[in-house]
């Protein structure tokens, strides 16, 4: 089965939980952004509350969760930012 390697940039709560700003991950070809988000959330159930409010960027463009990824893509997970 064909695989792709992607870079996931983590911000805010995702970065706090993972204790890193970036993950390099391998997935099957035709993986969607939502599938990557699922992969990120499953090991850390406390992230579940952020699932429906996280926006996605791929290669510096906002995209929907249905976006199919390609080898070498850079994904950004953007949760809401609090503050004033």
Backbone as XML, in Angstrom:
<?xml version="1.0"?>
<chain id="A" units="angstrom">
  <residue number="1" name="UNK">
    <atom name="N" x="0.842" y="-1.192" z="0.000"/>
    <atom name="CA" x="0.000" y="0.000" z="0.000"/>
    <atom name="C" x="0.883" y="1.250" z="0.000"/>
  </residue>
  <residue number="2" name="UNK">
    <atom name="N" x="0.531" y="2.187" z="-0.830"/>
    <atom name="CA" x="1.294" y="3.433" z="-0.926"/>
    <atom name="C" x="1.142" y="4.247" z="0.360"/>
  </residue>
  <residue number="3" name="UNK">
    <atom name="N" x="2.238" y="4.864" z="0.776"/>
    <atom name="CA" x="2.246" y="5.688" z="1.993"/>
    <atom name="C" x="2.635" y="7.118" z="1.639"/>
  </residue>
  <residue number="4" name="UNK">
    <atom name="N" x="2.201" y="8.036" z="2.485"/>
    <atom name="CA" x="2.626" y="9.427" z="2.377"/>
    <atom name="C" x="3.209" y="9.851" z="3.716"/>
  </residue>
  <residue number="5" name="UNK">
    <atom name="N" x="4.121" y="10.788" z="3.683"/>
    <atom name="CA" x="4.675" y="11.381" z="4.896"/>
    <atom name="C" x="4.262" y="12.842" z="4.927"/>
  </residue>
  <residue number="6" name="UNK">
    <atom name="N" x="3.714" y="13.262" z="6.063"/>
    <atom name="CA" x="3.263" y="14.644" z="6.217"/>
    <atom name="C" x="3.863" y="15.233" z="7.491"/>
  </residue>
  <residue number="7" name="UNK">
    <atom name="N" x="3.939" y="16.544" z="7.518"/>
    <atom name="CA" x="4.369" y="17.277" z="8.703"/>
    <atom name="C" x="3.138" y="17.923" z="9.313"/>
  </residue>
  <residue number="8" name="UNK">
    <atom name="N" x="2.939" y="17.714" z="10.601"/>
    <atom name="CA" x="1.817" y="18.323" z="11.307"/>
    <atom name="C" x="2.379" y="19.357" z="12.273"/>
  </residue>
  <residue number="9" name="UNK">
    <atom name="N" x="2.012" y="20.618" z="12.061"/>
    <atom name="CA" x="2.421" y="21.706" z="12.952"/>
    <atom name="C" x="1.365" y="21.842" z="14.044"/>
  </residue>
  <residue number="10" name="UNK">
    <atom name="N" x="1.807" y="21.862" z="15.287"/>
    <atom name="CA" x="0.899" y="21.917" z="16.430"/>
    <atom name="C" x="0.967" y="23.288" z="17.096"/>
  </residue>
  <residue number="11" name="UNK">
    <atom name="N" x="-0.205" y="23.796" z="17.473"/>
    <atom name="CA" x="-0.288" y="25.080" z="18.159"/>
    <atom name="C" x="-1.167" y="24.945" z="19.395"/>
  </residue>
  <residue number="12" name="UNK">
    <atom name="N" x="-1.002" y="25.883" z="20.323"/>
    <atom name="CA" x="-1.863" y="26.023" z="21.503"/>
    <atom name="C" x="-1.993" y="24.690" z="22.239"/>
  </residue>
  <residue number="13" name="UNK">
    <atom name="N" x="-3.218" y="24.241" z="22.473"/>
    <atom name="CA" x="-3.456" y="23.050" z="23.289"/>
    <atom name="C" x="-2.785" y="21.808" z="22.711"/>
  </residue>
  <residue number="14" name="UNK">
    <atom name="N" x="-2.747" y="21.680" z="21.388"/>
    <atom name="CA" x="-2.102" y="20.507" z="20.781"/>
    <atom name="C" x="-0.605" y="20.487" z="21.102"/>
  </residue>
  <residue number="15" name="UNK">
    <atom name="N" x="0.018" y="21.637" z="21.029"/>
    <atom name="CA" x="1.443" y="21.742" z="21.336"/>
    <atom name="C" x="1.690" y="21.467" z="22.820"/>
  </residue>
  <residue number="16" name="UNK">
    <atom name="N" x="0.810" y="21.964" z="23.676"/>
    <atom name="CA" x="0.956" y="21.732" z="25.116"/>
    <atom name="C" x="0.879" y="20.246" z="25.444"/>
  </residue>
  <residue number="17" name="UNK">
    <atom name="N" x="-0.092" y="19.564" z="24.859"/>
    <atom name="CA" x="-0.295" y="18.145" z="25.159"/>
    <atom name="C" x="0.843" y="17.292" z="24.596"/>
  </residue>
  <residue number="18" name="UNK">
    <atom name="N" x="1.234" y="17.552" z="23.373"/>
    <atom name="CA" x="2.281" y="16.752" z="22.730"/>
    <atom name="C" x="3.696" y="17.179" z="23.125"/>
  </residue>
  <residue number="19" name="UNK">
    <atom name="N" x="3.826" y="18.348" z="23.749"/>
    <atom name="CA" x="5.135" y="18.853" z="24.170"/>
    <atom name="C" x="6.117" y="18.980" z="23.003"/>
  </residue>
  <residue number="20" name="UNK">
    <atom name="N" x="5.582" y="19.320" z="21.843"/>
    <atom name="CA" x="6.397" y="19.575" z="20.660"/>
    <atom name="C" x="5.591" y="20.450" z="19.712"/>
  </residue>
  <residue number="21" name="UNK">
    <atom name="N" x="6.265" y="21.101" z="18.801"/>
    <atom name="CA" x="5.561" y="21.973" z="17.859"/>
    <atom name="C" x="5.339" y="21.321" z="16.504"/>
  </residue>
  <residue number="22" name="UNK">
    <atom name="N" x="5.900" y="20.117" z="16.320"/>
    <atom name="CA" x="5.805" y="19.499" z="15.001"/>
    <atom name="C" x="5.894" y="17.987" z="15.109"/>
  </residue>
  <residue number="23" name="UNK">
    <atom name="N" x="5.088" y="17.295" z="14.305"/>
    <atom name="CA" x="5.151" y="15.841" z="14.193"/>
    <atom name="C" x="5.349" y="15.481" z="12.726"/>
  </residue>
  <residue number="24" name="UNK">
    <atom name="N" x="6.191" y="14.503" z="12.462"/>
    <atom name="CA" x="6.335" y="13.956" z="11.115"/>
    <atom name="C" x="5.700" y="12.575" z="11.146"/>
  </residue>
  <residue number="25" name="UNK">
    <atom name="N" x="4.646" y="12.391" z="10.357"/>
    <atom name="CA" x="3.842" y="11.178" z="10.432"/>
    <atom name="C" x="3.679" y="10.534" z="9.067"/>
  </residue>
  <residue number="26" name="UNK">
    <atom name="N" x="3.463" y="9.215" z="9.089"/>
    <atom name="CA" x="3.223" y="8.467" z="7.859"/>
    <atom name="C" x="1.797" y="7.926" z="7.878"/>
  </residue>
  <residue number="27" name="UNK">
    <atom name="N" x="1.119" y="8.051" z="6.752"/>
    <atom name="CA" x="-0.259" y="7.591" z="6.601"/>
    <atom name="C" x="-0.411" y="6.890" z="5.259"/>
  </residue>
  <residue number="28" name="UNK">
    <atom name="N" x="-1.481" y="6.105" z="5.108"/>
    <atom name="CA" x="-1.779" y="5.550" z="3.786"/>
    <atom name="C" x="-2.116" y="6.678" z="2.808"/>
  </residue>
  <residue number="29" name="UNK">
    <atom name="N" x="-1.841" y="6.452" z="1.534"/>
    <atom name="CA" x="-2.247" y="7.414" z="0.505"/>
    <atom name="C" x="-3.747" y="7.639" z="0.620"/>
  </residue>
  <residue number="30" name="UNK">
    <atom name="N" x="-4.200" y="8.804" z="0.225"/>
    <atom name="CA" x="-5.618" y="9.200" z="0.235"/>
    <atom name="C" x="-6.167" y="9.418" z="1.645"/>
  </residue>
  <residue number="31" name="UNK">
    <atom name="N" x="-5.295" y="9.752" z="2.586"/>
    <atom name="CA" x="-5.720" y="10.105" z="3.937"/>
    <atom name="C" x="-6.223" y="11.544" z="3.937"/>
  </residue>
  <residue number="32" name="UNK">
    <atom name="N" x="-7.310" y="11.786" z="4.672"/>
    <atom name="CA" x="-7.865" y="13.143" z="4.761"/>
    <atom name="C" x="-7.317" y="13.869" z="5.992"/>
  </residue>
  <residue number="33" name="UNK">
    <atom name="N" x="-7.511" y="15.174" z="5.995"/>
    <atom name="CA" x="-7.107" y="15.987" z="7.145"/>
    <atom name="C" x="-7.839" y="15.521" z="8.407"/>
  </residue>
  <residue number="34" name="UNK">
    <atom name="N" x="-9.119" y="15.198" z="8.295"/>
    <atom name="CA" x="-9.883" y="14.724" z="9.456"/>
    <atom name="C" x="-9.289" y="13.441" z="10.021"/>
  </residue>
  <residue number="35" name="UNK">
    <atom name="N" x="-8.817" y="12.564" z="9.159"/>
    <atom name="CA" x="-8.195" y="11.328" z="9.640"/>
    <atom name="C" x="-6.911" y="11.624" z="10.418"/>
  </residue>
  <residue number="36" name="UNK">
    <atom name="N" x="-6.173" y="12.625" z="9.990"/>
    <atom name="CA" x="-4.979" y="13.031" z="10.735"/>
    <atom name="C" x="-5.390" y="13.590" z="12.099"/>
  </residue>
  <residue number="37" name="UNK">
    <atom name="N" x="-6.421" y="14.431" z="12.126"/>
    <atom name="CA" x="-6.907" y="14.968" z="13.400"/>
    <atom name="C" x="-7.317" y="13.830" z="14.334"/>
  </residue>
  <residue number="38" name="UNK">
    <atom name="N" x="-8.028" y="12.839" z="13.815"/>
    <atom name="CA" x="-8.415" y="11.686" z="14.633"/>
    <atom name="C" x="-7.185" y="11.004" z="15.227"/>
  </residue>
  <residue number="39" name="UNK">
    <atom name="N" x="-6.170" y="10.817" z="14.410"/>
    <atom name="CA" x="-4.931" y="10.182" z="14.850"/>
    <atom name="C" x="-4.285" y="10.982" z="15.988"/>
  </residue>
  <residue number="40" name="UNK">
    <atom name="N" x="-4.341" y="12.300" z="15.889"/>
    <atom name="CA" x="-3.748" y="13.176" z="16.904"/>
    <atom name="C" x="-4.550" y="13.121" z="18.208"/>
  </residue>
  <residue number="41" name="UNK">
    <atom name="N" x="-5.870" y="13.039" z="18.113"/>
    <atom name="CA" x="-6.736" y="13.107" z="19.293"/>
    <atom name="C" x="-6.816" y="11.786" z="20.056"/>
  </residue>
  <residue number="42" name="UNK">
    <atom name="N" x="-6.838" y="10.658" z="19.362"/>
    <atom name="CA" x="-7.092" y="9.364" z="20.010"/>
    <atom name="C" x="-6.192" y="9.088" z="21.222"/>
  </residue>
  <residue number="43" name="UNK">
    <atom name="N" x="-4.885" y="9.318" z="21.164"/>
    <atom name="CA" x="-4.063" y="9.010" z="22.341"/>
    <atom name="C" x="-4.272" y="9.968" z="23.523"/>
  </residue>
  <residue number="44" name="UNK">
    <atom name="N" x="-4.915" y="11.098" z="23.273"/>
    <atom name="CA" x="-5.099" y="12.131" z="24.299"/>
    <atom name="C" x="-6.564" y="12.553" z="24.346"/>
  </residue>
  <residue number="45" name="UNK">
    <atom name="N" x="-7.399" y="11.810" z="25.073"/>
    <atom name="CA" x="-8.842" y="12.099" z="25.105"/>
    <atom name="C" x="-9.176" y="13.527" z="25.527"/>
  </residue>
  <residue number="46" name="UNK">
    <atom name="N" x="-8.293" y="14.198" z="26.268"/>
    <atom name="CA" x="-8.565" y="15.574" z="26.675"/>
    <atom name="C" x="-8.618" y="16.514" z="25.469"/>
  </residue>
  <residue number="47" name="UNK">
    <atom name="N" x="-8.125" y="16.081" z="24.322"/>
    <atom name="CA" x="-8.186" y="16.906" z="23.112"/>
    <atom name="C" x="-9.535" y="16.799" z="22.403"/>
  </residue>
  <residue number="48" name="UNK">
    <atom name="N" x="-10.347" y="15.836" z="22.781"/>
    <atom name="CA" x="-11.633" y="15.610" z="22.099"/>
    <atom name="C" x="-12.493" y="16.872" z="22.065"/>
  </residue>
  <residue number="49" name="UNK">
    <atom name="N" x="-12.479" y="17.646" z="23.117"/>
    <atom name="CA" x="-13.324" y="18.854" z="23.168"/>
    <atom name="C" x="-12.952" y="19.875" z="22.102"/>
  </residue>
  <residue number="50" name="UNK">
    <atom name="N" x="-11.765" y="19.761" z="21.526"/>
    <atom name="CA" x="-11.301" y="20.706" z="20.508"/>
    <atom name="C" x="-11.591" y="20.227" z="19.086"/>
  </residue>
  <residue number="51" name="UNK">
    <atom name="N" x="-12.061" y="18.994" z="18.949"/>
    <atom name="CA" x="-12.266" y="18.399" z="17.621"/>
    <atom name="C" x="-13.120" y="19.278" z="16.699"/>
  </residue>
  <residue number="52" name="UNK">
    <atom name="N" x="-14.274" y="19.717" z="17.163"/>
    <atom name="CA" x="-15.223" y="20.424" z="16.287"/>
    <atom name="C" x="-14.944" y="21.914" z="16.122"/>
  </residue>
  <residue number="53" name="UNK">
    <atom name="N" x="-13.937" y="22.422" z="16.809"/>
    <atom name="CA" x="-13.624" y="23.853" z="16.695"/>
    <atom name="C" x="-12.232" y="24.109" z="16.111"/>
  </residue>
  <residue number="54" name="UNK">
    <atom name="N" x="-11.550" y="23.046" z="15.745"/>
    <atom name="CA" x="-10.221" y="23.177" z="15.150"/>
    <atom name="C" x="-10.345" y="23.452" z="13.661"/>
  </residue>
  <residue number="55" name="UNK">
    <atom name="N" x="-9.595" y="24.433" z="13.195"/>
    <atom name="CA" x="-9.515" y="24.713" z="11.750"/>
    <atom name="C" x="-8.251" y="24.063" z="11.216"/>
  </residue>
  <residue number="56" name="UNK">
    <atom name="N" x="-8.232" y="23.881" z="9.902"/>
    <atom name="CA" x="-7.116" y="23.180" z="9.274"/>
    <atom name="C" x="-6.468" y="24.030" z="8.204"/>
  </residue>
  <residue number="57" name="UNK">
    <atom name="N" x="-5.178" y="23.939" z="8.120"/>
    <atom name="CA" x="-4.442" y="24.528" z="7.011"/>
    <atom name="C" x="-3.563" y="23.462" z="6.386"/>
  </residue>
  <residue number="58" name="UNK">
    <atom name="N" x="-3.466" y="23.480" z="5.076"/>
    <atom name="CA" x="-2.544" y="22.599" z="4.364"/>
    <atom name="C" x="-1.742" y="23.468" z="3.410"/>
  </residue>
  <residue number="59" name="UNK">
    <atom name="N" x="-0.441" y="23.442" z="3.581"/>
    <atom name="CA" x="0.461" y="24.224" z="2.728"/>
    <atom name="C" x="0.040" y="25.695" z="2.670"/>
  </residue>
  <residue number="60" name="UNK">
    <atom name="N" x="-0.245" y="26.251" z="3.857"/>
    <atom name="CA" x="-0.572" y="27.678" z="4.036"/>
    <atom name="C" x="-1.922" y="28.087" z="3.465"/>
  </residue>
  <residue number="61" name="UNK">
    <atom name="N" x="-2.819" y="27.144" z="3.219"/>
    <atom name="CA" x="-4.174" y="27.439" z="2.743"/>
    <atom name="C" x="-5.172" y="26.793" z="3.704"/>
  </residue>
  <residue number="62" name="UNK">
    <atom name="N" x="-6.216" y="27.540" z="4.097"/>
    <atom name="CA" x="-7.270" y="26.926" z="4.896"/>
    <atom name="C" x="-8.014" y="25.916" z="4.037"/>
  </residue>
  <residue number="63" name="UNK">
    <atom name="N" x="-8.326" y="24.758" z="4.624"/>
    <atom name="CA" x="-9.004" y="23.687" z="3.890"/>
    <atom name="C" x="-10.069" y="23.063" z="4.783"/>
  </residue>
  <residue number="64" name="UNK">
    <atom name="N" x="-10.940" y="22.261" z="4.174"/>
    <atom name="CA" x="-11.934" y="21.500" z="4.938"/>
    <atom name="C" x="-11.300" y="20.189" z="5.396"/>
  </residue>
  <residue number="65" name="UNK">
    <atom name="N" x="-11.965" y="19.534" z="6.310"/>
    <atom name="CA" x="-11.478" y="18.257" z="6.821"/>
    <atom name="C" x="-11.459" y="17.153" z="5.794"/>
  </residue>
  <residue number="66" name="UNK">
    <atom name="N" x="-12.187" y="17.339" z="4.704"/>
    <atom name="CA" x="-12.250" y="16.315" z="3.658"/>
    <atom name="C" x="-11.047" y="16.361" z="2.721"/>
  </residue>
  <residue number="67" name="UNK">
    <atom name="N" x="-10.230" y="17.395" z="2.836"/>
    <atom name="CA" x="-9.066" y="17.546" z="1.953"/>
    <atom name="C" x="-8.196" y="16.294" z="2.014"/>
  </residue>
  <residue number="68" name="UNK">
    <atom name="N" x="-7.908" y="15.712" z="0.850"/>
    <atom name="CA" x="-7.030" y="14.545" z="0.764"/>
    <atom name="C" x="-5.586" y="15.034" z="0.693"/>
  </residue>
  <residue number="69" name="UNK">
    <atom name="N" x="-4.761" y="14.432" z="1.517"/>
    <atom name="CA" x="-3.372" y="14.870" z="1.624"/>
    <atom name="C" x="-2.478" y="14.191" z="0.598"/>
  </residue>
  <residue number="70" name="UNK">
    <atom name="N" x="-1.386" y="14.873" z="0.292"/>
    <atom name="CA" x="-0.382" y="14.342" z="-0.620"/>
    <atom name="C" x="0.948" y="14.251" z="0.112"/>
  </residue>
  <residue number="71" name="UNK">
    <atom name="N" x="1.827" y="13.416" z="-0.396"/>
    <atom name="CA" x="3.140" y="13.254" z="0.211"/>
    <atom name="C" x="3.836" y="14.612" z="0.334"/>
  </residue>
  <residue number="72" name="UNK">
    <atom name="N" x="4.380" y="14.874" z="1.528"/>
    <atom name="CA" x="5.112" y="16.111" z="1.755"/>
    <atom name="C" x="4.274" y="17.286" z="2.221"/>
  </residue>
  <residue number="73" name="UNK">
    <atom name="N" x="2.955" y="17.110" z="2.315"/>
    <atom name="CA" x="2.099" y="18.214" z="2.760"/>
    <atom name="C" x="2.441" y="18.634" z="4.188"/>
  </residue>
  <residue number="74" name="UNK">
    <atom name="N" x="2.205" y="19.918" z="4.459"/>
    <atom name="CA" x="2.347" y="20.467" z="5.807"/>
    <atom name="C" x="0.956" y="20.826" z="6.307"/>
  </residue>
  <residue number="75" name="UNK">
    <atom name="N" x="0.536" y="20.185" z="7.385"/>
    <atom name="CA" x="-0.789" y="20.400" z="7.961"/>
    <atom name="C" x="-0.630" y="21.240" z="9.220"/>
  </residue>
  <residue number="76" name="UNK">
    <atom name="N" x="-1.516" y="22.202" z="9.389"/>
    <atom name="CA" x="-1.539" y="23.020" z="10.592"/>
    <atom name="C" x="-2.891" y="22.803" z="11.266"/>
  </residue>
  <residue number="77" name="UNK">
    <atom name="N" x="-2.869" y="22.464" z="12.549"/>
    <atom name="CA" x="-4.092" y="22.332" z="13.343"/>
    <atom name="C" x="-4.224" y="23.598" z="14.171"/>
  </residue>
  <residue number="78" name="UNK">
    <atom name="N" x="-5.328" y="24.317" z="13.971"/>
    <atom name="CA" x="-5.498" y="25.630" z="14.590"/>
    <atom name="C" x="-6.732" y="25.627" z="15.494"/>
  </residue>
  <residue number="79" name="UNK">
    <atom name="N" x="-6.536" y="25.414" z="16.803"/>
    <atom name="CA" x="-7.665" y="25.517" z="17.723"/>
    <atom name="C" x="-7.979" y="26.985" z="17.981"/>
  </residue>
  <residue number="80" name="UNK">
    <atom name="N" x="-9.144" y="27.276" z="18.560"/>
    <atom name="CA" x="-9.445" y="28.669" z="18.904"/>
    <atom name="C" x="-8.391" y="29.201" z="19.872"/>
  </residue>
  <residue number="81" name="UNK">
    <atom name="N" x="-8.078" y="30.460" z="19.732"/>
    <atom name="CA" x="-7.102" y="31.095" z="20.612"/>
    <atom name="C" x="-7.854" y="32.003" z="21.571"/>
  </residue>
  <residue number="82" name="UNK">
    <atom name="N" x="-7.575" y="31.847" z="22.858"/>
    <atom name="CA" x="-8.231" y="32.713" z="23.835"/>
    <atom name="C" x="-7.297" y="33.854" z="24.194"/>
  </residue>
  <residue number="83" name="UNK">
    <atom name="N" x="-7.846" y="34.837" z="24.799"/>
    <atom name="CA" x="-7.036" y="35.978" z="25.211"/>
    <atom name="C" x="-7.721" y="37.274" z="24.839"/>
  </residue>
  <residue number="84" name="UNK">
    <atom name="N" x="-7.081" y="38.367" z="25.154"/>
    <atom name="CA" x="-7.739" y="39.616" z="24.864"/>
    <atom name="C" x="-6.826" y="40.740" z="24.596"/>
  </residue>
</chain>
